[in-house]
Amino acid sequence: MSGRRAAKGAQRQETISAGRIAARVAELGRAITRACQGRRVDVVVMMDRGFMFAADLMRNVDAPVVCHFVHADVRDVEQSGHARREVTFGKGPAVRGRDVLVIDAVLDSGVTQEFLLRSLGDTQPRSLRMAVLLDKPEQRRVALEPDYFGFRTASNGLWVGYGLAASNGMGRNQKALSVQLLTKKRARPKR
């Protein structure tokens, strides 16, 4: 025995193997192929978390694909004593009358994705769908469900691997996904 004991109530390590990811991405690609019926798909990739999932997913879609990238600038601001989240994007792609698929790696609160979907919807695409690798419905703060998802998870830990990195940038190039448990934030010292 190592002398270490698991903390009472500790979560077990959650992992998703590279093989399971590849199989699920191929399945999603087939579903998207059926939905687009051979029409061109304009894929909007949310950077920087969604790039690896997007690349693999697009390779599994049997239809013409045009790729666009967007980067969200998300910041918490205080206004009149109330904290709120502010989301901005650069100029979005011109997708009027097109079939659009927004791809991101993780859907948790949904605030950022909802804002992007609303902005793209204002341009009147033919269809607007969303695919995510990880869906965390328990974290949702808006009424938003993905059209396609790889895996649903209840973990509130940080997923690392397959394009997702830990806060120190490590783990992004791992082929499998695993959860790093989040440590509690340290209390701020009283002044």
DRENFIDREN-978470 format. One record per atom (N, C-alpha, C, O): residue in one letter; x, y, z. Coordinates in steps of 0.001 Angstrom, whole numbers, plus 500000, padded with zeros to 6 digits. Layout:
residues N
aXYZ ...
//
This chain:
residues 191
m500852498818500000 m500000500000500000 m500892501236500000 m501941501245500644 s500491502255499299 s501330503436499134 s501346504352500345 s502166505268500417 g500473504125501277 g500425505007502424 g499462506164502211 g499133506889503150 r499012506335500979 r498038507393500688 r496643506783500699 r496441505658500241 r495705507521501214 r494322507057501218 r493494508075500468 r493744509278500546 a492507507587499741 a491620508476498997 a490798509292499978 a490353508789501009 a490607510543499646 a489795511413500488 a488358510930500468 a487862510450499449 k487698511062501607 k486311510636501706 k485477511404500685 k485542512632500619 g484693510675499888 g483825511307498897 g484557511749497641 g483963512415496793 a485841511396497497 a486586511826496310 a486029511149495066 a485588510001495114 q486053511876493952 q485583511319492689 q486665510434492108 q487857510692492276 r486223509360491406 r487217508542490728 r487604509246489437 r486842510049488898 q488791508935488951 q489300509546487727 q488411509146486552 q488187507958486319 e487913510114485825 e487092509870484651 e487972510013483422 e488705510994483299 t487911509043482504 t488669509135481266 t487817508661480098 t486904507852480262 i488129509174478930 i487518508729477682 i488677508414476748 i489476509293476425 s488769507173476318 s489910506729475514 s489876507337474111 s488834507783473631 a491042507342473472 a491158507835472102 a490270507023471164 a489670507575470241 g490186505718471396 g489333504860470566 g487860505211470686 g487147505255469683 r487399505460471907 r485992505852472114 r485710507202471463 r484649507403470872 i486661508122471573 i486492509441470960 i486377509286469445 i485462509840468834 a487296508540468836 a487290508368467377 a485995507724466895 a485431508139465883 a485526506713467617 a484286506042467224 a483094506992467317 a482238507008466432 r483042507766468368 r481918508690468560 r481965509821467536 r480921510218467019 v483146510347467232 v483280511411466241 v482852510904464872 v482196511630464126 a483213509668464529 a482791509082463251 a481262508958463193 a480653509217462156 e480660508567464298 e479199508448464376 e478533509817464193 e477536509934463481 l479081510840464831 l478546512196464678 l478690512665463231 l477782513294462687 g479831512361462608 g480048512736461215 g479001512119460294 g478515512778459375 r478652510860460536 r477610510207459728 r476254510882459929 r475504511064458970 a475936511254461169 a474659511923461443 a474597513289460758 a473562513661460205 i475692514026460795 i475737515344460149 i475649515180458629 i474979515964457958 t476317514175458093 t476244513889456655 t474798513643456230 t474351514170455211 r474069512845457007 r472652512583456683 r471829513870456734 r470974514102455880 a472095514703457740 a471308515934457913 a471559516935456791 a470634517634456376 c472779517019456297 c473083518045455286 c472720517593453872 c472696518418452960 q472439516312453666 q471947515795452384 q472785516248451196 q472244516610450150 g474103516227451357 g475006516577450267 g475239518060450057 g476081518442449244 r474500518916450785 r474702520367450652 r475981520788451370 r476452520114452286 r476515521890450943 r477681522495451577 r477348522842453028 r476248523301453334 v478317522614453914 v478172522956455328 v479216524010455666 v480409523799455446 d478773525137456197 d479683526161456696 d479915525866458172 d479015526021458997 v481130525439458494 v481486525087459863 v482115526307460523 v483054526899459991 v481590526675461683 v482125527788462466 v482747527186463715 v482043526678464588 v484069527246463793 v484809526631464892 v485127527686465945 v485704528732465647 m484738527389467183 m485075528280468293 m486483527942468757 m486755526828469202 m487362528913468646 m488747528728469043 m488869529108470513 m488060529941470922 d489736528630471335 d490770527742470921 d490526526315471368 d491347525439471098 r489437526064472034 r489177524717472540 r488681523745471475 r488934522546471592 g487993524211470455 g487295523321469543 g488047522852468322 g487494522100467519 f489300523272468147 f489981523015466882 f490239521534466598 f490057521099465460 m490654520751467584 m490991519350467333 m489728518537467055 m489698517733466123 f488702518740467850 f487419518079467635 f486862518468466271 f486373517612465535 a486931519749465930 a486416520222464642 a487142519561463478 a486501519130462519 a488460519473463545 a489229518871462457 a488832517417462249 a488616516990461115 d488735516655463329 d488350515250463203 d486912515094462735 d486606514222461921 l486033515942463251 l484629515855462853 l484454516188461379 l483720515492460677 m485111517235460894 m484990517615459486 m485497516516458566 m484948516315457482 r486538515800458983 r487043514693458167 r486039513553458080 r486140512711457188 n485079513512458983 n484065512458458991 n482741512893458377 n481781512123458389 v482667514101457844 v481459514586457175 v481660514426455675 v482609514966455106 d480765513684455042 d480857513434453606 d479990514442452856 d478917514112452352 a480480515676452795 a479811516780452105 a480842517896451958 a481844517904452673 p480613518835451043 p481525519983450950 p481496520779452255 p480424521044452799 v482665521156452751 v482766521880454015 v483616523129453821 v484698523077453237 v483109524247454319 v483863525499454360 v484064525817455834 v483126525731456627 c485281526183456196 c485614526370457599 c485821527849457934 c486509528570457213 h485221528282459027 h485377529638459560 h485813529497461022 h485424528544461697 f486605530430461502 f487047530402462891 f486615531683463582 f486719532774463023 v486126531533464812 v485784532698465628 v486455532545466982 v486659531434467473 h486786533656467561 h487396533664468890 h486548534562469777 h486284535717469445 a486131534018470896 a485328534787471840 a486226535519472813 a487184534953473340 d485912536776473046 d486574537542474089 d485558537629475219 d484580538372475134 v485799536862476277 v484867536781477401 v485512537429478606 v486647537115478966 r484778538333479223 r485310538945480445 r484160539268481384 r483045539570480957 d484457539197482660 d483486539540483688 d483658541012484020 d484762541469484320 v482568541741483965 v482608543172484261 v481600543477485357 v480639542738485572 e481847544583486044 e480923545015487078 e480246546289486602 e480901547233486161 q478929546298486698 q478167547459486257 q477111547762487313 q476269546916487614 s477156548943487863 s476223549369488909 s476190548383490073 s475126548098490624 g477351547867490439 g477435546957491573 g477047545517491265 g477035544683492171 h476735545207490029 h476350543847489642 h477370543275488664 h477766543929487700 a477785542041488935 a478722541372488030 a477944540783486860 a476860540227487038 r478503540909485677 r477905540286484502 r479024539865483565 r480141540380483623 r478695538919482704 r479670538408481739 r479436539093480407 r478308539181479923 e480520539576479826 e480452540260478537 e481162539384477504 e482306538979477709 v480482539094476399 v481025538257475339 v481048539063474050 v480036539645473656 t482198539097473397 t482281539764472094 t483027538847471124 t483888538061471519 f482673538971469856 f483325538248468777 f483739539261467735 f483175540351467650 g484727538894466945 g485063539710465787 g483941539559464769 g482931538909465037 k484122540153463618 k483112540044462577 k482916538575462197 k483874537886461846 g481684538105462270 g481374536717461951 g481337536474460457 g481349537421459671 p481291535212460060 p481257534870458637 p479910535218458015 p478896535277458710 a479902535446456711 a478667535693455970 a478036534341455661 a478550533600454822 v476923534004456326 v476326532676456175 v474845532727455785 v474120531748455968 r474411533831455265 r473005533977454862 r472642532870453869 r473322532679452861 g471557532142454170 g471064531099453286 g471885529814453298 g471642528930452477 r472833529691454192 r473708528515454225 r473369527601455400 r472734528018456369 d473805526350455293 d473697525398456397 d474931525580457269 d476056525391456807 v474719525947458536 v475816526305459435 v475877525314460596 v474859524957461189 l477094524884460898 l477346524014462036 l478397524680462914 l479544524836462494 v478022525072464118 v478947525648465087 v479556524488465868 v478841523610466350 i480884524491465988 i481580523416466704 i482378524012467856 i483130524971467686 d482193523415469038 d482994523769470207 d483310522480470950 d482642521466470744 a484299522507471794 a484698521305472516 a483788521031473707 a483402519886473941 v483440522077474464 v482688521880475704 v481518522849475761 v481671524042475496 l480358522329476107 l479185523160476364 l478865523015477838 l478329521994478269 d479196524045478611 d478860524014480029 d477807525065480326 d476622524739480258 s478152526294480649 s477130527302480962 s476289527620479734 s475096527898479859 g476890527583478553 g476175527869477306 g476072529338476966 g475559529684475903 v476543530210477837 v476404531652477626 v477110532092476338 v476524532792475513 t478354531682476175 t479117532099474996 t478531531515473718 t478375532227472726 q478203530221473733 q477651529584472545 q476296530183472168 q476014530384470987 e475459530470473166 e474153531059472875 e474321532423472199 e473594532754471262 f475267533193472673 f475513534511472085 f475942534372470623 f475452535101469760 l476849533446470346 l477304533234468967 l476165532724468089 l475986533207466971 l475398531761468577 l474279531225467798 l473253532320467482 l472722532387466373 r472989533160468459 r472047534265468228 r472589535225467163 r471853535664466279 s473875535541467259 s474493536441466271 s474455535840464871 s474119536530463908 l474795534564464753 l474745533902463454 l473312533779462947 l473058533917461750 g472384533521463851 g470967533419463472 g470427534711462898 g469547534687462037 d470944535843463364 d470517537144462839 d470876537323461370 d470281538157460687 t471850536544460869 t472264536659459468 t471417535780458543 t471657535739457337 q470440535085459100 q469466534264458374 q470085533095457598 q469942533015456378 p470774532189458305 p471264530990457627 p470100530060457287 p469019530183457862 r470317529142456364 r469281528155456012 r468995527260457216 r467839526997457544 s470062526797457869 s469937526010459103 s471104526370460006 s472154526814459542 l470906526174461291 l471928526509462279 l471922525425463348 l470949525265464084 r473022524687463419 r473137523594464383 r474447523751465163 r475341524510464787 m474517522993466273 m475720523042467093 m476158521632467460 m475336520783467806 a477471521390467379 a478069520125467799 a479122520414468859 a479924521338468719 v479108519618469915 v480110519746470971 v480639518365471322 v479928517366471211 l481869518322471739 l482453517064472170 l481908516671473539 l481463515539473732 l481943517597474482 l481486517339475846 l480315518236476192 l480398519458476062 d479231517633476629 d478054518378477059 d477934518235478569 d477871517122479091 k477901519375479274 k477795519389480731 k476484520077481118 k476501521222481571 p475338519388480943 p474037520040481146 p473800520565482558 p473042521519482733 e474422519972483558 e474233520443484932 e474839521819485159 e474495522499486127 q475743522236484271 q476396523541484397 q475644524646483646 q476003525818483759 r474605524288482881 r473932525213481976 r473266526367482703 r472586526179483712 r473475527565482171 r472846528774482711 r471847529363481734 r471158530329482062 v471755528790480524 v470809529245479512 v470093528021478946 v470567526894479094 a468958528246478302 a468194527142477700 a468787526818476333 a468334527334475311 l469790525971476325 l470490525629475095 l470875524159475135 l471444523686476119 e470567523447474077 e470948522046473942 e471687521869472629 e471282522448471621 p472757521088472607 p473463520859471349 p472663519935470440 p471930519067470915 d472808520125469135 d472171519222468181 d472927517902468128 d472333516844467919 y474239517971468319 y475098516800468309 y476073516922469469 y476642517989469695 f476268515834470206 f477265515855471277 f477979514511471310 f477404513466471007 g479238514576471685 g480026513357471795 g479714512605473068 g479344511432473032 f479865513284474201 f479690512643475498 f479025513623476456 f479332514815476453 r478111513110477274 r477526513913478353 r478284513574479619 r478611512415479873 t478556514587480403 t479290514372481639 t478726515247482750 t478315516386482526 a478719514688483939 a478284515452485107 a479480516032485848 a479313516782486810 s480675515690485407 s481874516149486098 s482002517668486015 s481848518264484949 n482285518273487154 n482558519708487131 n484059519955487189 n484503521076487437 g484841518896486958 g486290519020486879 g486696519563485514 g485852519799484650 l487968519752485337 l488526520286484100 l488961519132483208 l489822518341483594 w488372519028482019 w488743517988481066 w490025518413480352 w490163519559479926 v490954517473480229 v492247517738479613 v492517516666478563 v492185515496478755 g493119517077477456 g493463516179476367 g492604516467475152 g491620517201475245 y492968515892474004 y492220516026472767 y491916517498472446 y490803517848472056 g492928518338472621 g492802519757472316 g492462520630473500 g492544521855473404 l492083520036474611 l491755520797475822 l492966520786476747 l493587519745476956 a493294521944477294 a494493522052478129 a494144522454479549 a493121523089479807 a495017522070480456 a494915522520481837 a495279524003481883 a495750524560480891 s495066524630483010 s495329526068483125 s496795526401482840 s497101527528482452 n497698525447483024 n499109525690482742 n499466525358481289 n500637525408480914 g498473525023480476 g498693524726479068 g499065523285478784 g499219522906477623 m499211522487479804 m499641521093479626 m498453520197479292 m497317520469479680 g498743519126478562 g497750518092478301 g497011518211476990 g496308517278476601 r497144519324476296 r496381519560475070 r496612518468474026 r495687518109473298 n497834517936473944 n498157516975472890 n497942515520473290 n498308514624472530 q497364515257474451 q497025513882474826 q495894513392473935 q494984514154473609 k495946512129473542 k494939511585472626 k493643511219473329 k492587511204472696 a493695510928474608 a492509510604475395 a492100511830476198 a492850512803476285 l490930511781476773 l490449512844477651 l490460512340479086 l490141511178479338 s490821513192480014 s490737512835481426 s490348514087482213 s490540515216481760 v489804513857483385 v489347514959484233 v490392515261485289 v490891514364485969 q490713516535485416 q491530516997486538 q490559517622487520 q489825518549487177 l490559517119488725 l489659517672489729 l490102519074490085 l491291519341490256 l489147519951490193 l489447521344490525 l489604521478492023 l488818520935492799 t490616522199492411 t490812522465493829 t489991523689494189 t489737524555493352 k489587523746495422 k488810524897495873 k489658526149495786 k490863526115496036 k489021527257495428 k489747528518495379 k490129528942496786 k489383528752497747 r491298529513496869 r491743529996498171 r490943531225498567 r490627532072497732 a490629531308499819 a489898532452500327 a490783533689500242 a491983533623500508 r490195534795499876 r490950536052499818 r491224536543501235 r490359536456502107 p492408537050501457 p492714537558502801 p491885538809503089 p491643539623502198 k491456538952504340 k490690540131504739 k491638541296504869 k492775541150505317 r491154542450504471 r491996543662504538 r491669544479505733 r492276545529505948 
//
